[in-house]
Amino acid sequence: MIYPAIYVAALVVANLLVAWLGPWFSPINAFVLIGLDLSLRDKLHEQWENDRLWLKMGGLIAVASGLSYLLNPVAGPIALASFVAFALAMTADTIVYHYLRDKPWVIRSNGSNVAGAAVDSITFPTIAFGGLLPEIFAMQFCAKIFGGGIWSYWLKK
């Protein structure tokens, strides 16, 4: 039960940090915290299998966004952007993860992280900062892929 708690905590901290520090901090968050969440999502895929996966993951995302808002109402736009972006990224991640189900876990995790990172990196800054910021997208995307890769190897253990 530790993975869901870490997932929510990492997402809340990421939301609050970007609300406090602004868009320039997004790539750092993406590498450390969102990369972790992308890989944890895949670990939860394994634990939960198909047992209400969409409902459970959606619940974690909603709880994290709600906590972000409750802890700092000024973070409301970030919490909303996070909710929408992570819900859409969860969909892309889950589709790719299950498509790669016959591959080793590190390939499934990193392959699905690419899909989730792409969707999240486009959606989040567009909603949170009021428009598509190509440089933020590129930095976030790369940071999520590299951070997620590191986390997926660590979580494999």
C-alpha positions as CSV (number, residue, x, y, z in Angstrom):
1,M,0.0,0.0,0.0
2,I,3.1,2.2,0.1
3,Y,3.1,2.9,-3.7
4,P,-0.3,4.7,-3.8
5,A,0.8,7.0,-0.9
6,I,4.1,7.8,-2.6
7,Y,2.3,8.4,-5.9
8,V,-0.1,10.9,-4.3
9,A,2.6,12.6,-2.2
10,A,4.9,13.0,-5.2
11,L,2.1,14.5,-7.3
12,V,1.1,16.9,-4.6
13,V,4.6,18.1,-4.0
14,A,5.2,18.5,-7.7
15,N,2.0,20.6,-8.0
16,L,2.8,22.8,-5.0
17,L,6.4,23.4,-6.2
18,V,5.4,24.4,-9.7
19,A,2.6,26.7,-8.3
20,W,5.2,28.3,-6.0
21,L,8.2,28.5,-8.3
22,G,6.5,28.7,-11.7
23,P,7.1,27.2,-15.2
24,W,10.9,27.3,-15.0
25,F,10.8,24.6,-12.2
26,S,8.6,22.2,-14.3
27,P,11.5,20.3,-15.9
28,I,13.1,19.7,-12.5
29,N,9.7,18.4,-11.2
30,A,9.4,16.4,-14.4
31,F,12.7,14.6,-13.9
32,V,12.4,13.8,-10.2
33,L,8.7,13.7,-9.2
34,I,6.7,13.1,-12.4
35,G,9.2,10.5,-13.7
36,L,8.6,8.8,-10.4
37,D,4.8,8.9,-10.8
38,L,4.9,7.6,-14.3
39,S,7.0,4.6,-13.2
40,L,4.9,4.1,-10.1
41,R,1.8,4.0,-12.2
42,D,3.3,1.0,-14.0
43,K,4.1,-0.7,-10.7
44,L,0.5,-0.2,-9.7
45,H,-0.6,-1.7,-13.0
46,E,1.3,-4.8,-11.9
47,Q,-0.2,-4.9,-8.4
48,W,-3.7,-4.1,-9.3
49,E,-3.7,-6.0,-12.7
50,N,-7.1,-5.1,-14.2
51,D,-9.0,-4.9,-10.9
52,R,-10.7,-1.5,-11.3
53,L,-7.4,-0.1,-12.6
54,W,-9.0,3.0,-14.2
55,L,-11.1,3.8,-11.1
56,K,-8.2,3.4,-8.7
57,M,-5.7,5.4,-10.8
58,G,-8.3,8.1,-11.4
59,G,-9.0,8.2,-7.7
60,L,-5.3,8.7,-6.9
61,I,-5.1,11.5,-9.4
62,A,-8.2,13.2,-8.1
63,V,-7.0,12.9,-4.5
64,A,-3.6,14.4,-5.3
65,S,-5.2,17.3,-7.2
66,G,-7.7,17.9,-4.4
67,L,-5.0,17.8,-1.8
68,S,-2.9,20.2,-3.8
69,Y,-5.8,22.7,-3.9
70,L,-6.6,22.2,-0.2
71,L,-3.0,22.8,0.9
72,N,-2.7,25.9,-1.3
73,P,-5.8,27.2,-3.0
74,V,-3.6,29.5,-5.1
75,A,-2.4,26.3,-6.7
76,G,-5.9,25.7,-8.1
77,P,-5.0,26.2,-11.8
78,I,-2.0,23.9,-11.3
79,A,-4.1,21.3,-9.6
80,L,-6.7,21.4,-12.4
81,A,-4.0,21.2,-15.1
82,S,-2.4,18.3,-13.2
83,F,-5.7,16.4,-12.9
84,V,-6.6,16.8,-16.6
85,A,-3.0,16.1,-17.8
86,F,-2.5,13.1,-15.6
87,A,-5.9,11.6,-16.4
88,L,-5.2,11.9,-20.2
89,A,-1.6,10.6,-19.7
90,M,-2.9,7.7,-17.6
91,T,-5.1,6.7,-20.6
92,A,-2.2,6.8,-23.0
93,D,0.2,5.1,-20.5
94,T,-2.3,2.3,-19.8
95,I,-3.0,1.6,-23.5
96,V,0.8,1.3,-24.3
97,Y,1.6,-0.6,-21.1
98,H,-1.0,-3.3,-21.9
99,Y,0.1,-3.3,-25.6
100,L,3.6,-4.2,-24.4
101,R,2.4,-6.7,-21.9
102,D,4.5,-9.5,-23.3
103,K,7.7,-7.5,-22.9
104,P,10.0,-7.3,-19.9
105,W,8.8,-4.9,-17.2
106,V,11.4,-2.2,-17.9
107,I,10.4,-2.1,-21.5
108,R,6.7,-1.9,-20.7
109,S,7.3,0.8,-18.1
110,N,9.6,2.9,-20.2
111,G,7.5,2.5,-23.4
112,S,4.4,3.5,-21.6
113,N,6.3,6.4,-19.9
114,V,7.0,7.8,-23.4
115,A,3.3,7.9,-24.2
116,G,2.3,9.3,-20.8
117,A,5.1,11.9,-20.8
118,A,4.1,13.1,-24.3
119,V,0.5,13.6,-23.3
120,D,1.3,15.1,-19.9
121,S,4.0,17.4,-21.4
122,I,1.6,18.9,-23.9
123,T,-1.5,19.1,-21.7
124,F,-0.1,20.3,-18.4
125,P,1.7,23.5,-19.5
126,T,-1.1,24.4,-21.9
127,I,-3.7,24.4,-19.1
128,A,-1.4,25.6,-16.2
129,F,0.3,28.4,-18.0
130,G,-2.3,29.4,-20.6
131,G,-0.7,28.1,-23.8
132,L,1.6,25.6,-25.4
133,L,5.2,26.5,-24.5
134,P,7.4,24.5,-26.8
135,E,10.6,24.9,-24.7
136,I,8.8,23.8,-21.6
137,F,7.2,20.9,-23.5
138,A,10.6,19.7,-24.8
139,M,12.4,20.0,-21.4
140,Q,9.5,18.4,-19.5
141,F,9.2,15.5,-22.0
142,C,13.0,14.7,-22.0
143,A,13.1,15.1,-18.2
144,K,10.2,12.7,-17.7
145,I,11.7,10.1,-20.0
146,F,15.1,10.2,-18.3
147,G,13.7,10.4,-14.8
148,G,11.1,7.7,-15.5
149,G,13.9,5.5,-16.9
150,I,15.9,5.8,-13.7
151,W,12.9,5.2,-11.5
152,S,11.7,2.2,-13.5
153,Y,15.1,0.5,-13.1
154,W,15.0,1.2,-9.4
155,L,11.4,0.1,-9.0
156,K,12.1,-3.1,-10.9
157,K,13.8,-4.3,-7.7
